[in-house]
Amino acid sequence: MERNIAPTVVPPPSPRQGPLVQDSLET
């Protein structure tokens, strides 16, 4: 369980969900 969340919810969703969600709401 911890191995599936570390490499799947740490590198991609961390830096991608941040700027991607703010850019979509701001524009």
C-alpha positions in Angstrom: 0.0 0.0 0.0 2.8 2.5 0.9 4.8 1.5 -2.2 1.8 2.2 -4.6 1.2 5.7 -3.1 4.8 6.8 -2.8 5.7 6.6 -6.6 2.2 7.4 -7.7 1.2 10.2 -5.5 4.5 12.0 -5.0 6.2 12.9 -8.3 3.3 13.3 -10.8 0.3 14.6 -8.8 2.4 16.8 -6.6 3.9 19.2 -9.2 1.3 18.5 -11.9 -2.0 19.0 -10.0 -0.7 22.2 -8.5 0.1 24.4 -11.5 -2.4 22.5 -13.7 -5.4 23.2 -11.5 -4.5 26.9 -10.8 -3.9 27.5 -14.5 -7.2 26.1 -15.5 -9.1 28.1 -12.9 -7.2 31.4 -13.5 -7.6 31.4 -17.3 
